[in-house]
Amino acid sequence: MLTATFLLQAQQHKGADWSFFVMMGLLMVVFYFFMIRPQQKKAKDAKKFRESLQKGTKVVTIGGLHGKVVEVADSTILLEVDSNVRLRFEKSAIAMDSSQHLNEATAKAQ
C-alpha cells in the first residue's frame, strides 16, 4: 500500500514539472516581447540616428545640452552651443534630434 501511494505521488509530480516548464517558457516569451525586443529596437534606432548626423542638425546631448552640429568626425562631433562656443562630444553622448525633443515636450504638455 505504501509503494502504491509513493508511485501515485511520483506520477502527479511529473505533470507538475511539465506545467512549470511551460509556464516558465511563456514567461520568457512575454519578457522578450515586452522588455528585450523594444530595448533592442530603441538602441538600434539611436545608433542609426548617431550615424546619420550631419552638419547643421540641432541635437540634444544626454546631459541636456542643446546645440547645432558644426563638424562630424568618426567618433566625435563638434557642437556649437552659442556664438563662437564650440564643444566636442563623443557621438554616443548625443541623445536625440532637438526637434524630436520639442515634439515630445509639447505632447507631454497636452
Secondary structure, DSSP 8 states (H G I E B T S, - for coil): -HHHHHHHHHHHHHHHHHHHHHHHHHHHHHHIIIIIHHHHHHHHHHHHHHHT--TT-EEEETT--EEEEEEE-SSEEEEEEETTEEEEEEGGGEEEEHHHHHHHHHHHH-
